[in-house]
């Protein structure tokens, strides 16, 4: 699954990761920051699945859910 579609998905997910990280950094509300951190973990897990690393994605999802 290499091609233009994969590149577009990678750029979209990485852009969303950066936007989420900046959002977490600037938020004052603790609950909203925790929710965005969980969303960041979900995006990271999705990116790892796209990179054909499902074991790392499972670990990221479990650790992200535990931290949140």
N, C-alpha and C positions, 0 to 999 in steps of 0.2 A: 504494500500500500504506500508506495512512494510516488509522489507526483505533486501537481499543483494543488490538489485538494488538501493533501497533508500539510503542505506549506501554509496554506491559508488558515487551516485549523490551528497549526502551531503558532502562527503570528497572533491569531485571535486569543488563544489561551494565554500566551505570554503577555499580551497587552492587558488582558483582564487581571492577571497576577500582579502586574505593576500597579494598575489602578486600585486594586484591592489593598495592596500593601501601603500605598499612599493614603488611602482612606482610613486604614487602621491607625496610621501614624497621626493623622490630624483629628481623629474623633476624640471627643471629651466624654461621651457616654460609655460607661464600662460595658453595659449589656450589648450595645451596638458594636463595640470593638470586638467582643467575644464572638458575636454572630459573624462578623466579617472574617475573623480568624478561622472559623469553621468553614466558611465559603472558600477561603484561600487554600485550606487543606483539601477541600473537594476538587478545586481546580488543579492543584498539584497532583492529586491522584489521577485525575483524567489525563493530564499531560504524560504521566508515567505509563498509563495504559497505551497511549498513542505511540510512545517510544518502545513498546513491546517489553515492558518490565512490570508485569502484573503483580509479582511478589512484592516489589517495592511500593506499588500503588496500594496494595492491601495494608502494608505496614504504615504507610502515610495516612491512610484513612483511619486506621485504628488509633494511631498516636494523635492525630488531629482531633478525633472525637474525644479521646481521653483528656487532652489538654483543655479542650473547650469545656 
